[in-house]
Each structure stands twice: as C-alpha cells, then as structure tokens.
C-alpha cells in the first residue's frame, strides 16, 4: 500500500463570513473564539465543544489550525482586544450610560 496523506478539512475561510477569518466549517465560529475561550476563560476542549455546540474534533481542528498559524491568530486576537478597549474608552469618554440587555 502506498503512503496516503489524509486531512480533516474542518476550517474554512470565506470572504463574506466573519471578515474572512478562519472559522469552523459551516459555522461562524472563528478559530480566535476557540483560542480566546482557552486562553482567557480557562476552558478546556470539552467545555468549549459543549459551550459552542460543536464537536470535539472541530475544537481540536481549530486548535491545530491555531498552532500552524500562531502568529497570524495571535495578531488578530491582539487587534480585537485593542479595538474593544478603544471602543470602551470612546464610550466612557462620551459620557453615555452603558446599556446592557
């Protein structure tokens, strides 16, 4: 039997889905969402799968993608944090109350 390279294609990038960021196939769940859940919310893969209602294999595919593209994903996460902080600061400076629903 000849060697065969097999791949699980669970991560996709579509320009019209989540700004072209890598997502779990057929969802809008970004690889960054998985990484943030682990890094900042101390979730393990089982908890992430349950919480986001995806399979454990999809979580591990996202983590595998992250490790293969670590710099890109880390930069994206840093940009998201900076944007959130800027928006928060702009909101505070506006003096408008924060409305939570």
TAKARA-V224890 format. One record per backbone hydrogen bond with DSSP energy under -1.0 kcal/mol. CO is the residue of the C=O (numbers start at 1). NH is the residue of the N-H. If there is no record, write none. Layout:
# TAKARA-V224890
CO&NH, CO&NH
This chain:
# TAKARA-V224890
8&10, 10&25, 12&23, 14&17, 17&20, 18&21, 22&31, 23&12, 24&27, 29&24, 30&34, 31&35, 32&36, 33&37, 34&38, 35&39, 36&40, 37&43, 44&48, 45&49, 46&50, 47&51, 48&52, 49&54, 55&59, 56&60, 57&61, 58&62, 59&63, 60&64, 61&65, 62&66, 63&67, 64&68, 65&69, 69&73, 70&74, 71&75, 72&76, 73&77, 74&78, 75&79, 76&80, 77&81, 78&82, 79&83, 80&84, 81&85, 82&86, 83&87, 84&88, 85&89, 86&90, 87&91, 88&92, 89&93, 90&94, 92&95
